[in-house]
Amino acid sequence: MRLMMMAAAALLLPALAAGTGPAKPGPKVGDVYEILTDRESSQQANDMSSGSSTDRDALVERVIGVRDDGLELEYDLPENSTADERASSWQFPVRVFKPVRGPLQLLNGPDLEARVDSWLKAGGMTRAACGHWIFTWNAFRIECDPQSAIKIVQAVDLRAGDLADGAPYRDPDARAPAPLSREKTGPGGATFTVGMALDPDAARHARAETDVAVAQIRGKTLALDAALRARSAETLSGTIMITFETDSTGEVRRRTRVKTLEIKGPGPRIEKLTVTETVERRRVSKPAPDWRRTA
């Protein structure tokens, strides 16, 4: 109970400081949210080449338990998902515990273990295929670790921490954390922004991992060390700009993240990549199906 009281106090302080009114109501069992993720990628180079792509994903978040030390949540695909979408997404439904402080914890690991074995069998694969990249309708990594579901959920978790003017914010692709800045506050909510310099080493490592994946898809072998050496002659720079929009209760309803990366050399080619990701979380009014159904 003491942890819950401390968490409630932490949530109340920003609202009092901003003069936005009373503390927000706590989550309840049965609360349902839809989480939509939109990604737009564009690529331009000084040789006049260019390209772009768009993608949308959706998840449903349900509150299935409220404890003094945190929340039990279930994440699943939307009800209108096709049979093929469900068959290819063995990680869902996934149930997690989100403590007041600390990382997400997997609650239904045995269910996911059983599902991944069925998924591999249906695809004519064995555990030996785990970790490899293949190409069907698109490129994807054969993931067999139940903890991978945690990574998917973490990427769209808008419950991640309290926002406050001047509070440090850390992004895994940034060189160092930077302070949040409150841009506006009103009866409809507040907006916070933060800008950070991109970590060139992290960007180079990601590009090398992509090279390894492409080689696997083409039936070739490329070690990560070799891919990193090949990318070492590139000069990488860029920024990460993030905007958080909250509602009248202080909950984050939208996060927009814009990552830019400029790649120079080793020859005259200069390439610029821009990835814009918007995650929106909105309340669903209709009652949720019973989460105790068979996973």
Secondary structure, DSSP 8 states (H G I E B T S, - for coil): -HHHHHHHHHHHHHHHHHT--S------TT-EEEEEEEEEEEEEETTS-EEEEEEEEEEEEEEEEEETTEEEEEEE--TT--HHHHHH-TT-SEEEEEESSS--EES-HHHHHHHHHHHHHHTT--GGGTT-EEESSSEEE----TTHHHHHHHHT-TTSS---TT-EE--TTBSS-EE-EEEEEETTEEEEEEEEEB-HHHHHHHHHHHHHHHHHHTT----HHHHHHHHTT-EEEEEEEEEEEE-TTS-EEEEEEEEEEEEE-SSS-EEEEEEEEEEEEEE--S----TTS--
